[in-house]
C-alpha cells in the first residue's frame, strides 16, 4: 500500500527497490559483523596487555576462572583497576608526567629476569646492592665462589677503575637527574676450561631508574673472553723474584691494607700480620722486632707499619699437577746498611693457590679466593683475591695484584657499598724487583 509522504501520497515500492534495500541491509550487517570482530580482537589484545599491568586483588582459586592470562574475568580486572587507581597518590593521578602503568618494579623485572640471552641487573641505589639478576647474567657466575647474586654489592663485580662512574650514576639518580648509558669493566668467571677471571667491557644501559632508590640496568657485553684451556708453561720462570716496597711509588704499606680490611671485618687476616707471626719464630728476627718495639715511642710510628718497611718479600710462582698457578710467599727481615744491613733467613708465610678455591688467608669468618685474569699479555700476570663472608657468601673486599718481571703492584679500593659518603680509599703498594729468585 502507498504511504503518505511530506508532499503527497507515496507510490508503492516495486520489486527492484525491495531487492536494493535488501542488498544494502545485507552489506550493513556484514560491515557491522566485521567491525564487531575487529573490535573484539583489538579488545582482547588490549586486555592481554592490560592484565599483567594491574596488580591482582586477593581471590580464591575457585573465583579465578576467567579467560585472561591471570585467569581473572573482565569484571575482576575492572575491580582491580579501580582499587589500584584509588590507592595511587592524588598527585600521581593528577600529574601526567607521573602517570605510569600500575606495576611494581619487582613485577616488571620478574618477567625479564628469566631471559637467558639478556644480562640484566636490578639494584638498590645508591648502595648498588643487587636485588636480582637475569638468568643470562647469573651464567657469568656459575663457577664463582659467590653463592648468589642477590645481596652482593655490584661494585665488587667491576674493576676498580669502574667504581667512580657507578657511584656517580647512583647519586645522580637519587637527585632526580637523568642518566644515560656508560661503560664498566665487569668481572665475570669462566664457564668452561681453566677456572679464571674474565674481565669484559660492558655498556650499561639504564632501563628503569627512580629517585626512590630503584635501578634496573641492561649490560651489553662489547666482547666475550676466549676459553682458556691451559696456562703458558713459561709463567713459572718469569715471575720468581725478590721484591721490596718502593716508598716513592706507593701510598701505603702492607699494614695499612691490613687495617683497612679489619675496618670492614675485624677478624680478617692480613698479609703483614701473618708475616709478623712467622718472623717472630726466627730468633734473630724476634730480637730485632723487640728492639724496634721498644723504640716505637720515640719513633712516633706504628710498630707494624715500621716493620712492614723492613721486610723483603720473595715470590715463587709454581704450577700444580692440574696446571693451576700458585705462589709461595716468603719474608725476611732486612735492616738498612747504616745499621749493619742484617738479613734474616727466609720464612714461608703461606701458599696462595689461584685455582678459585679457598686460600690459606681464610678463617672461620671469611673465605678468601684467588683468581688469575685471563688476558693475552705474555709478560703480565693479574690476580684478584675476593674476600667473602663465610656465612653468606657476600663479597666485602678485593685485592688486585699486577705482576711483571720487574715487580708487583697491589691495588685496593676500600668501601662498604655505594652508599658510603666518602669516595672509596685507594691504597696501592708498588713492590719493585731487587733481586732474582733466591734458590738458597
ROVEX-482790 format. One record per residue (C-alpha): residue number from 1; y, z, x. Coordinates in Angstrom, 2 decimals. Example, Ala and Ser with C-alpha at 12.3 -4.5 7.8 and 13.67 -1.06 7.14 Angstrom:
num:1; c2:-4.50; c3:7.80; c1:12.30;
num:2; c2:-1.06; c3:7.14; c1:13.67;
***
This chain:
num:1; c2:0.00; c3:0.00; c1:0.00;
num:2; c2:3.54; c3:-0.69; c1:1.12;
num:3; c2:5.67; c3:2.30; c1:2.12;
num:4; c2:9.38; c3:2.89; c1:1.67;
num:5; c2:11.47; c3:2.14; c1:4.74;
num:6; c2:15.00; c3:3.15; c1:5.56;
num:7; c2:16.42; c3:-0.14; c1:4.31;
num:8; c2:13.84; c3:-1.06; c1:1.65;
num:9; c2:10.09; c3:-1.26; c1:0.97;
num:10; c2:7.73; c3:-1.80; c1:3.93;
num:11; c2:5.35; c3:-4.70; c1:3.91;
num:12; c2:1.64; c3:-3.77; c1:4.02;
num:13; c2:0.12; c3:-3.74; c1:7.56;
num:14; c2:-2.08; c3:-6.69; c1:8.36;
num:15; c2:-5.42; c3:-6.68; c1:10.26;
num:16; c2:-3.81; c3:-7.83; c1:13.53;
num:17; c2:-1.31; c3:-4.99; c1:13.54;
num:18; c2:-4.03; c3:-2.44; c1:12.87;
num:19; c2:-6.05; c3:-3.72; c1:15.83;
num:20; c2:-2.95; c3:-3.49; c1:18.08;
num:21; c2:-2.33; c3:0.07; c1:17.08;
num:22; c2:-5.96; c3:0.92; c1:17.78;
num:23; c2:-5.78; c3:-0.56; c1:21.27;
num:24; c2:-2.58; c3:1.40; c1:22.02;
num:25; c2:-4.16; c3:4.64; c1:20.78;
num:26; c2:-7.27; c3:3.97; c1:22.89;
num:27; c2:-5.20; c3:3.36; c1:26.01;
num:28; c2:-3.21; c3:6.54; c1:25.35;
num:29; c2:-6.41; c3:8.57; c1:25.01;
num:30; c2:-7.74; c3:7.07; c1:28.26;
num:31; c2:-4.49; c3:7.90; c1:30.06;
num:32; c2:-4.50; c3:11.43; c1:28.70;
num:33; c2:-8.11; c3:11.89; c1:29.78;
num:34; c2:-7.35; c3:10.57; c1:33.27;
num:35; c2:-4.26; c3:12.77; c1:33.56;
num:36; c2:-6.25; c3:15.80; c1:32.45;
num:37; c2:-8.92; c3:15.04; c1:35.04;
num:38; c2:-6.32; c3:14.73; c1:37.82;
num:39; c2:-4.65; c3:17.93; c1:36.67;
num:40; c2:-7.97; c3:19.80; c1:36.70;
num:41; c2:-8.76; c3:18.55; c1:40.22;
num:42; c2:-5.31; c3:19.49; c1:41.50;
num:43; c2:-5.51; c3:22.88; c1:39.79;
num:44; c2:-8.92; c3:23.54; c1:41.32;
num:45; c2:-7.65; c3:22.66; c1:44.81;
num:46; c2:-4.62; c3:24.90; c1:44.40;
num:47; c2:-6.74; c3:27.78; c1:43.10;
num:48; c2:-9.15; c3:27.38; c1:46.03;
num:49; c2:-6.17; c3:27.62; c1:48.42;
num:50; c2:-4.56; c3:30.49; c1:46.49;
num:51; c2:-7.76; c3:32.52; c1:46.09;
num:52; c2:-8.12; c3:33.75; c1:49.71;
num:53; c2:-4.38; c3:34.41; c1:50.00;
num:54; c2:-4.29; c3:37.03; c1:47.22;
num:55; c2:-5.78; c3:40.46; c1:48.06;
num:56; c2:-8.62; c3:41.37; c1:45.72;
num:57; c2:-8.46; c3:44.33; c1:43.37;
num:58; c2:-11.36; c3:46.73; c1:43.06;
num:59; c2:-14.03; c3:45.44; c1:40.69;
num:60; c2:-17.74; c3:45.96; c1:40.21;
num:61; c2:-20.17; c3:43.27; c1:41.31;
num:62; c2:-21.01; c3:42.65; c1:37.66;
num:63; c2:-17.44; c3:41.58; c1:36.95;
num:64; c2:-17.37; c3:39.05; c1:39.80;
num:65; c2:-18.95; c3:36.09; c1:38.06;
num:66; c2:-16.12; c3:33.58; c1:38.22;
num:67; c2:-16.13; c3:30.10; c1:39.74;
num:68; c2:-13.60; c3:30.81; c1:42.51;
num:69; c2:-14.81; c3:31.27; c1:46.12;
num:70; c2:-14.18; c3:35.03; c1:45.79;
num:71; c2:-16.22; c3:34.99; c1:42.55;
num:72; c2:-13.11; c3:36.06; c1:40.64;
num:73; c2:-12.17; c3:34.44; c1:37.36;
num:74; c2:-8.77; c3:32.85; c1:36.81;
num:75; c2:-7.75; c3:35.93; c1:34.83;
num:76; c2:-8.79; c3:38.19; c1:37.74;
num:77; c2:-6.76; c3:36.04; c1:40.13;
num:78; c2:-3.63; c3:36.27; c1:37.98;
num:79; c2:-4.08; c3:40.03; c1:37.57;
num:80; c2:-4.37; c3:40.47; c1:41.35;
num:81; c2:-1.35; c3:38.24; c1:41.93;
num:82; c2:0.79; c3:40.35; c1:39.59;
num:83; c2:-0.43; c3:43.55; c1:41.27;
num:84; c2:0.33; c3:42.16; c1:44.72;
num:85; c2:3.82; c3:40.94; c1:43.77;
num:86; c2:4.67; c3:44.30; c1:42.21;
num:87; c2:3.54; c3:46.06; c1:45.38;
num:88; c2:5.81; c3:43.95; c1:47.58;
num:89; c2:9.18; c3:45.49; c1:48.52;
num:90; c2:12.06; c3:44.23; c1:46.39;
num:91; c2:13.83; c3:42.93; c1:49.49;
num:92; c2:10.80; c3:40.81; c1:50.34;
num:93; c2:10.69; c3:39.29; c1:46.85;
num:94; c2:14.39; c3:38.61; c1:46.84;
num:95; c2:14.66; c3:37.12; c1:50.29;
num:96; c2:13.46; c3:33.55; c1:50.54;
num:97; c2:13.20; c3:33.92; c1:54.30;
num:98; c2:10.81; c3:36.85; c1:53.96;
num:99; c2:8.65; c3:35.18; c1:51.33;
num:100; c2:5.14; c3:34.86; c1:52.84;
num:101; c2:1.62; c3:34.34; c1:51.47;
num:102; c2:0.08; c3:37.57; c1:50.28;
num:103; c2:-2.43; c3:38.04; c1:53.05;
num:104; c2:-2.57; c3:40.72; c1:55.72;
num:105; c2:-2.73; c3:39.86; c1:59.40;
num:106; c2:-6.27; c3:41.21; c1:59.55;
num:107; c2:-7.43; c3:38.95; c1:56.70;
num:108; c2:-5.68; c3:35.91; c1:58.13;
num:109; c2:-7.05; c3:36.34; c1:61.64;
num:110; c2:-10.59; c3:37.17; c1:60.48;
num:111; c2:-11.02; c3:33.62; c1:59.21;
num:112; c2:-10.22; c3:32.02; c1:62.55;
num:113; c2:-11.84; c3:34.60; c1:64.81;
num:114; c2:-15.26; c3:33.13; c1:64.07;
num:115; c2:-14.28; c3:29.93; c1:65.91;
num:116; c2:-16.37; c3:29.19; c1:68.99;
num:117; c2:-14.02; c3:26.44; c1:70.09;
num:118; c2:-10.64; c3:28.19; c1:69.89;
num:119; c2:-9.61; c3:31.05; c1:72.17;
num:120; c2:-7.52; c3:33.37; c1:70.03;
num:121; c2:-6.46; c3:36.97; c1:70.60;
num:122; c2:-4.88; c3:39.42; c1:68.16;
num:123; c2:-2.95; c3:42.25; c1:69.82;
num:124; c2:-0.72; c3:45.19; c1:69.08;
num:125; c2:2.76; c3:44.78; c1:70.52;
num:126; c2:4.36; c3:45.79; c1:72.79;
num:127; c2:1.26; c3:47.55; c1:74.22;
num:128; c2:-0.84; c3:44.34; c1:74.25;
num:129; c2:-3.88; c3:46.35; c1:73.15;
num:130; c2:-6.45; c3:43.91; c1:71.81;
num:131; c2:-7.36; c3:44.28; c1:68.13;
num:132; c2:-9.88; c3:41.43; c1:68.16;
num:133; c2:-10.68; c3:38.18; c1:69.91;
num:134; c2:-12.25; c3:34.97; c1:68.66;
num:135; c2:-15.87; c3:34.15; c1:69.41;
num:136; c2:-14.60; c3:31.45; c1:71.78;
num:137; c2:-12.54; c3:33.96; c1:73.76;
num:138; c2:-15.35; c3:36.53; c1:73.88;
num:139; c2:-17.51; c3:33.88; c1:75.55;
num:140; c2:-15.40; c3:34.31; c1:78.69;
num:141; c2:-16.51; c3:37.96; c1:78.96;
num:142; c2:-20.23; c3:37.85; c1:78.14;
num:143; c2:-21.13; c3:38.66; c1:81.78;
num:144; c2:-18.26; c3:41.04; c1:82.41;
num:145; c2:-18.60; c3:44.84; c1:82.51;
num:146; c2:-16.22; c3:45.06; c1:79.52;
num:147; c2:-18.35; c3:46.22; c1:76.61;
num:148; c2:-16.00; c3:44.63; c1:74.08;
num:149; c2:-12.52; c3:43.14; c1:73.91;
num:150; c2:-11.31; c3:45.47; c1:71.18;
num:151; c2:-9.22; c3:48.27; c1:72.71;
num:152; c2:-8.76; c3:46.53; c1:76.08;
num:153; c2:-5.22; c3:46.02; c1:77.33;
num:154; c2:-4.70; c3:42.26; c1:77.63;
num:155; c2:-2.52; c3:42.90; c1:80.70;
num:156; c2:-5.67; c3:43.81; c1:82.64;
num:157; c2:-7.18; c3:40.43; c1:81.78;
num:158; c2:-4.48; c3:38.48; c1:83.63;
num:159; c2:-3.43; c3:38.27; c1:87.26;
num:160; c2:-0.57; c3:40.49; c1:88.49;
num:161; c2:1.81; c3:37.53; c1:88.53;
num:162; c2:1.47; c3:37.13; c1:84.74;
num:163; c2:2.33; c3:40.71; c1:83.77;
num:164; c2:6.09; c3:40.25; c1:83.58;
num:165; c2:6.02; c3:37.31; c1:81.16;
num:166; c2:3.66; c3:39.20; c1:78.83;
num:167; c2:5.81; c3:42.32; c1:78.88;
num:168; c2:8.97; c3:40.27; c1:78.25;
num:169; c2:7.32; c3:38.46; c1:75.34;
num:170; c2:6.20; c3:41.70; c1:73.73;
num:171; c2:9.66; c3:43.22; c1:73.99;
num:172; c2:11.32; c3:40.08; c1:72.64;
num:173; c2:9.05; c3:40.13; c1:69.58;
num:174; c2:9.83; c3:43.80; c1:68.90;
num:175; c2:13.55; c3:42.96; c1:68.96;
num:176; c2:13.01; c3:40.26; c1:66.37;
num:177; c2:13.61; c3:37.37; c1:68.76;
num:178; c2:11.77; c3:34.07; c1:68.59;
num:179; c2:9.26; c3:33.42; c1:71.37;
num:180; c2:7.76; c3:30.12; c1:72.45;
num:181; c2:4.70; c3:29.12; c1:74.47;
num:182; c2:4.27; c3:30.41; c1:78.02;
num:183; c2:1.64; c3:30.35; c1:80.77;
num:184; c2:-0.61; c3:33.05; c1:82.24;
num:185; c2:-3.41; c3:33.17; c1:84.81;
num:186; c2:-6.33; c3:34.52; c1:82.81;
num:187; c2:-9.19; c3:36.46; c1:84.38;
num:188; c2:-12.49; c3:35.20; c1:82.99;
num:189; c2:-16.08; c3:35.67; c1:84.10;
num:190; c2:-18.67; c3:33.07; c1:84.98;
num:191; c2:-21.10; c3:32.31; c1:82.18;
num:192; c2:-23.74; c3:30.85; c1:84.49;
num:193; c2:-24.50; c3:30.61; c1:88.20;
num:194; c2:-23.22; c3:33.31; c1:90.54;
num:195; c2:-21.54; c3:36.30; c1:88.93;
num:196; c2:-17.87; c3:35.87; c1:89.84;
num:197; c2:-14.32; c3:35.94; c1:88.56;
num:198; c2:-12.81; c3:32.67; c1:87.36;
num:199; c2:-9.01; c3:32.67; c1:87.13;
num:200; c2:-7.84; c3:29.85; c1:84.88;
num:201; c2:-4.37; c3:28.72; c1:83.92;
num:202; c2:-3.74; c3:29.09; c1:80.18;
num:203; c2:-0.94; c3:28.02; c1:77.89;
num:204; c2:-0.30; c3:30.85; c1:75.41;
num:205; c2:0.97; c3:29.76; c1:72.00;
num:206; c2:2.31; c3:32.38; c1:69.54;
num:207; c2:0.57; c3:31.72; c1:66.21;
num:208; c2:1.94; c3:34.78; c1:64.42;
num:209; c2:4.29; c3:37.48; c1:65.70;
num:210; c2:6.14; c3:40.23; c1:63.90;
num:211; c2:8.58; c3:42.95; c1:64.93;
num:212; c2:6.17; c3:45.32; c1:63.19;
num:213; c2:4.04; c3:45.06; c1:66.31;
num:214; c2:1.72; c3:42.23; c1:65.35;
num:215; c2:0.81; c3:39.30; c1:67.55;
num:216; c2:-1.75; c3:36.51; c1:67.33;
num:217; c2:-1.87; c3:34.07; c1:70.23;
num:218; c2:-3.84; c3:30.90; c1:70.90;
num:219; c2:-4.94; c3:30.35; c1:74.51;
num:220; c2:-5.20; c3:26.76; c1:75.67;
num:221; c2:-7.11; c3:26.52; c1:78.95;
num:222; c2:-5.47; c3:24.00; c1:81.28;
num:223; c2:-8.66; c3:23.87; c1:83.33;
num:224; c2:-12.21; c3:25.15; c1:83.41;
num:225; c2:-13.80; c3:26.63; c1:86.52;
num:226; c2:-16.74; c3:24.90; c1:88.16;
num:227; c2:-20.07; c3:26.69; c1:88.16;
num:228; c2:-20.74; c3:28.46; c1:91.47;
num:229; c2:-24.44; c3:28.31; c1:92.38;
num:230; c2:-24.13; c3:29.88; c1:95.86;
num:231; c2:-21.56; c3:31.27; c1:98.27;
num:232; c2:-20.94; c3:29.46; c1:101.58;
num:233; c2:-23.13; c3:30.81; c1:104.35;
num:234; c2:-20.29; c3:30.93; c1:106.89;
num:235; c2:-18.35; c3:33.59; c1:104.93;
num:236; c2:-20.01; c3:36.31; c1:106.96;
num:237; c2:-18.60; c3:35.17; c1:110.28;
num:238; c2:-15.05; c3:34.61; c1:109.05;
num:239; c2:-14.27; c3:38.00; c1:107.57;
num:240; c2:-15.60; c3:40.61; c1:110.00;
num:241; c2:-12.78; c3:42.34; c1:111.93;
num:242; c2:-10.80; c3:45.48; c1:112.68;
num:243; c2:-7.60; c3:45.77; c1:110.64;
num:244; c2:-4.63; c3:48.11; c1:110.68;
num:245; c2:-1.79; c3:48.68; c1:108.26;
num:246; c2:1.39; c3:46.79; c1:109.17;
num:247; c2:4.35; c3:49.00; c1:108.15;
num:248; c2:6.79; c3:46.10; c1:108.28;
num:249; c2:5.00; c3:44.10; c1:105.58;
num:250; c2:3.64; c3:46.97; c1:103.45;
num:251; c2:5.47; c3:49.14; c1:100.93;
num:252; c2:2.67; c3:51.70; c1:100.57;
num:253; c2:-0.26; c3:53.27; c1:102.35;
num:254; c2:-3.79; c3:53.88; c1:101.07;
num:255; c2:-2.96; c3:57.38; c1:99.90;
num:256; c2:-0.09; c3:56.09; c1:97.72;
num:257; c2:-2.51; c3:53.89; c1:95.79;
num:258; c2:-4.98; c3:56.76; c1:95.52;
num:259; c2:-2.23; c3:58.91; c1:94.00;
num:260; c2:-1.15; c3:56.16; c1:91.59;
num:261; c2:-4.76; c3:55.84; c1:90.48;
num:262; c2:-5.06; c3:59.59; c1:89.95;
num:263; c2:-1.88; c3:59.47; c1:87.88;
num:264; c2:-3.85; c3:57.37; c1:85.39;
num:265; c2:-7.16; c3:59.27; c1:85.61;
num:266; c2:-7.02; c3:62.48; c1:87.62;
num:267; c2:-10.70; c3:62.44; c1:88.61;
num:268; c2:-10.62; c3:58.92; c1:90.10;
num:269; c2:-11.90; c3:58.45; c1:93.64;
num:270; c2:-9.75; c3:56.53; c1:96.10;
num:271; c2:-10.44; c3:54.85; c1:99.42;
num:272; c2:-8.32; c3:57.19; c1:101.52;
num:273; c2:-9.68; c3:60.39; c1:100.02;
num:274; c2:-13.23; c3:59.18; c1:100.68;
num:275; c2:-12.27; c3:58.18; c1:104.22;
num:276; c2:-10.85; c3:61.64; c1:104.96;
num:277; c2:-14.06; c3:63.24; c1:103.74;
num:278; c2:-16.06; c3:61.07; c1:106.12;
num:279; c2:-13.72; c3:61.65; c1:109.09;
num:280; c2:-13.95; c3:65.40; c1:108.58;
num:281; c2:-17.64; c3:65.19; c1:109.51;
num:282; c2:-16.72; c3:63.94; c1:113.01;
num:283; c2:-15.92; c3:66.87; c1:115.34;
num:284; c2:-13.18; c3:65.12; c1:117.35;
num:285; c2:-11.52; c3:63.68; c1:114.23;
num:286; c2:-11.68; c3:67.02; c1:112.48;
num:287; c2:-9.93; c3:68.72; c1:115.40;
num:288; c2:-7.07; c3:66.18; c1:115.25;
num:289; c2:-6.84; c3:66.47; c1:111.49;
num:290; c2:-6.45; c3:70.25; c1:111.75;
num:291; c2:-3.64; c3:69.84; c1:114.29;
num:292; c2:-1.90; c3:67.29; c1:112.07;
num:293; c2:-2.29; c3:69.50; c1:109.02;
num:294; c2:-0.67; c3:72.37; c1:110.90;
num:295; c2:2.30; c3:70.18; c1:111.82;
num:296; c2:2.94; c3:68.85; c1:108.33;
num:297; c2:5.62; c3:71.39; c1:107.50;
num:298; c2:7.75; c3:70.32; c1:110.48;
num:299; c2:6.97; c3:66.63; c1:109.90;
num:300; c2:8.01; c3:66.88; c1:106.26;
num:301; c2:5.30; c3:64.44; c1:105.28;
num:302; c2:2.16; c3:64.45; c1:103.18;
num:303; c2:-0.96; c3:65.13; c1:105.25;
num:304; c2:-2.98; c3:62.36; c1:103.61;
num:305; c2:-0.09; c3:59.91; c1:103.91;
num:306; c2:0.26; c3:60.60; c1:107.61;
num:307; c2:-3.47; c3:60.42; c1:108.21;
num:308; c2:-3.70; c3:57.07; c1:106.47;
num:309; c2:-1.31; c3:55.73; c1:109.11;
num:310; c2:-3.56; c3:56.94; c1:111.93;
num:311; c2:-6.68; c3:55.18; c1:110.68;
num:312; c2:-8.22; c3:51.85; c1:111.65;
num:313; c2:-10.48; c3:50.06; c1:109.21;
num:314; c2:-13.47; c3:47.94; c1:110.11;
num:315; c2:-14.54; c3:45.26; c1:107.63;
num:316; c2:-18.05; c3:43.91; c1:107.92;
num:317; c2:-18.92; c3:41.23; c1:105.37;
num:318; c2:-22.57; c3:40.50; c1:104.63;
num:319; c2:-24.80; c3:38.77; c1:102.09;
num:320; c2:-27.69; c3:40.37; c1:100.24;
num:321; c2:-31.00; c3:38.66; c1:99.52;
num:322; c2:-29.58; c3:37.10; c1:96.34;
num:323; c2:-26.60; c3:35.59; c1:98.18;
num:324; c2:-24.15; c3:38.13; c1:96.77;
num:325; c2:-21.42; c3:39.23; c1:99.19;
num:326; c2:-20.80; c3:42.86; c1:100.12;
num:327; c2:-18.51; c3:44.65; c1:102.56;
num:328; c2:-19.29; c3:47.69; c1:104.67;
num:329; c2:-16.14; c3:49.76; c1:105.20;
num:330; c2:-15.80; c3:51.91; c1:108.33;
num:331; c2:-12.88; c3:54.04; c1:109.50;
num:332; c2:-11.92; c3:55.76; c1:112.73;
num:333; c2:-9.09; c3:57.95; c1:113.94;
num:334; c2:-6.65; c3:56.23; c1:116.28;
num:335; c2:-3.79; c3:58.07; c1:117.95;
num:336; c2:-0.72; c3:56.29; c1:119.37;
num:337; c2:-0.68; c3:55.55; c1:123.11;
num:338; c2:2.17; c3:58.05; c1:123.55;
num:339; c2:-0.20; c3:60.88; c1:122.73;
num:340; c2:-3.23; c3:59.61; c1:124.59;
num:341; c2:-4.47; c3:56.70; c1:122.48;
num:342; c2:-7.57; c3:58.58; c1:121.31;
num:343; c2:-10.08; c3:56.66; c1:119.19;
num:344; c2:-12.86; c3:58.39; c1:117.32;
num:345; c2:-16.26; c3:56.94; c1:116.52;
num:346; c2:-16.55; c3:54.58; c1:113.57;
num:347; c2:-17.67; c3:56.36; c1:110.40;
num:348; c2:-19.08; c3:54.42; c1:107.47;
num:349; c2:-17.17; c3:55.15; c1:104.26;
num:350; c2:-19.08; c3:53.04; c1:101.75;
num:351; c2:-20.73; c3:49.74; c1:100.99;
num:352; c2:-18.88; c3:47.69; c1:98.38;
num:353; c2:-21.13; c3:45.23; c1:96.57;
num:354; c2:-19.30; c3:42.33; c1:94.95;
num:355; c2:-22.00; c3:41.20; c1:92.56;
num:356; c2:-20.35; c3:42.55; c1:89.42;
num:357; c2:-22.45; c3:45.71; c1:89.37;
num:358; c2:-21.21; c3:49.27; c1:89.80;
num:359; c2:-19.90; c3:50.17; c1:93.24;
num:360; c2:-20.05; c3:53.41; c1:95.21;
num:361; c2:-16.46; c3:54.24; c1:94.20;
num:362; c2:-17.56; c3:55.11; c1:90.69;
num:363; c2:-18.35; c3:58.57; c1:89.35;
num:364; c2:-19.36; c3:60.18; c1:86.06;
num:365; c2:-15.98; c3:59.32; c1:84.51;
num:366; c2:-15.25; c3:55.90; c1:85.99;
num:367; c2:-17.25; c3:52.76; c1:86.67;
num:368; c2:-15.84; c3:50.52; c1:89.40;
num:369; c2:-16.96; c3:46.88; c1:89.57;
num:370; c2:-16.15; c3:44.29; c1:92.24;
num:371; c2:-15.96; c3:40.52; c1:91.71;
num:372; c2:-15.36; c3:37.68; c1:94.14;
num:373; c2:-12.97; c3:35.00; c1:92.89;
num:374; c2:-14.42; c3:31.54; c1:92.51;
num:375; c2:-11.88; c3:29.42; c1:94.42;
num:376; c2:-12.17; c3:26.36; c1:96.62;
num:377; c2:-10.29; c3:27.56; c1:99.71;
num:378; c2:-12.66; c3:27.99; c1:102.66;
num:379; c2:-10.59; c3:30.46; c1:104.70;
num:380; c2:-9.72; c3:32.74; c1:101.79;
num:381; c2:-11.74; c3:35.46; c1:100.11;
num:382; c2:-10.29; c3:37.08; c1:96.99;
num:383; c2:-11.86; c3:40.14; c1:95.41;
num:384; c2:-10.78; c3:42.03; c1:92.28;
num:385; c2:-12.02; c3:45.52; c1:91.53;
num:386; c2:-11.93; c3:46.76; c1:87.95;
num:387; c2:-11.83; c3:50.46; c1:87.04;
num:388; c2:-13.35; c3:51.25; c1:83.63;
num:389; c2:-13.68; c3:54.46; c1:81.65;
num:390; c2:-17.42; c3:55.06; c1:81.73;
num:391; c2:-17.44; c3:56.41; c1:78.16;
num:392; c2:-15.67; c3:53.44; c1:76.53;
num:393; c2:-15.79; c3:50.52; c1:78.96;
num:394; c2:-11.98; c3:50.21; c1:78.70;
num:395; c2:-10.33; c3:48.92; c1:81.88;
num:396; c2:-7.40; c3:51.03; c1:83.10;
num:397; c2:-6.76; c3:49.84; c1:86.68;
num:398; c2:-7.47; c3:46.94; c1:89.02;
num:399; c2:-7.08; c3:46.18; c1:92.73;
num:400; c2:-6.93; c3:42.76; c1:94.30;
num:401; c2:-7.85; c3:42.09; c1:97.93;
num:402; c2:-6.91; c3:38.77; c1:99.53;
num:403; c2:-8.65; c3:38.36; c1:102.88;
num:404; c2:-8.17; c3:35.65; c1:105.50;
num:405; c2:-9.37; c3:35.51; c1:109.13;
num:406; c2:-6.02; c3:37.18; c1:110.02;
num:407; c2:-6.37; c3:40.28; c1:107.84;
num:408; c2:-6.44; c3:41.53; c1:104.26;
num:409; c2:-3.71; c3:42.20; c1:101.69;
num:410; c2:-4.29; c3:44.76; c1:98.94;
num:411; c2:-2.08; c3:44.44; c1:95.86;
num:412; c2:-1.96; c3:46.60; c1:92.73;
num:413; c2:0.27; c3:46.96; c1:89.68;
num:414; c2:0.25; c3:50.42; c1:88.14;
num:415; c2:0.68; c3:50.79; c1:84.36;
num:416; c2:-0.99; c3:52.23; c1:81.28;
num:417; c2:-0.22; c3:49.33; c1:78.95;
num:418; c2:2.62; c3:47.05; c1:77.90;
num:419; c2:4.48; c3:49.80; c1:76.06;
num:420; c2:5.40; c3:51.57; c1:79.32;
num:421; c2:9.17; c3:51.90; c1:79.52;
num:422; c2:9.32; c3:51.15; c1:83.22;
num:423; c2:8.10; c3:47.96; c1:84.84;
num:424; c2:4.65; c3:48.35; c1:86.47;
num:425; c2:4.93; c3:49.64; c1:90.02;
num:426; c2:3.90; c3:47.04; c1:92.57;
num:427; c2:2.19; c3:48.55; c1:95.61;
num:428; c2:0.87; c3:46.45; c1:98.45;
num:429; c2:-0.68; c3:47.11; c1:101.84;
num:430; c2:-0.96; c3:44.41; c1:104.48;
num:431; c2:-3.80; c3:45.18; c1:106.89;
num:432; c2:-3.48; c3:42.81; c1:109.85;
num:433; c2:-6.30; c3:41.94; c1:112.22;
num:434; c2:-6.03; c3:43.85; c1:115.50;
num:435; c2:-9.47; c3:43.16; c1:116.98;
num:436; c2:-12.65; c3:41.18; c1:116.47;
num:437; c2:-15.70; c3:42.77; c1:114.90;
num:438; c2:-16.79; c3:45.84; c1:116.87;
num:439; c2:-20.51; c3:45.46; c1:117.48;
num:440; c2:-20.87; c3:48.69; c1:119.45;
***
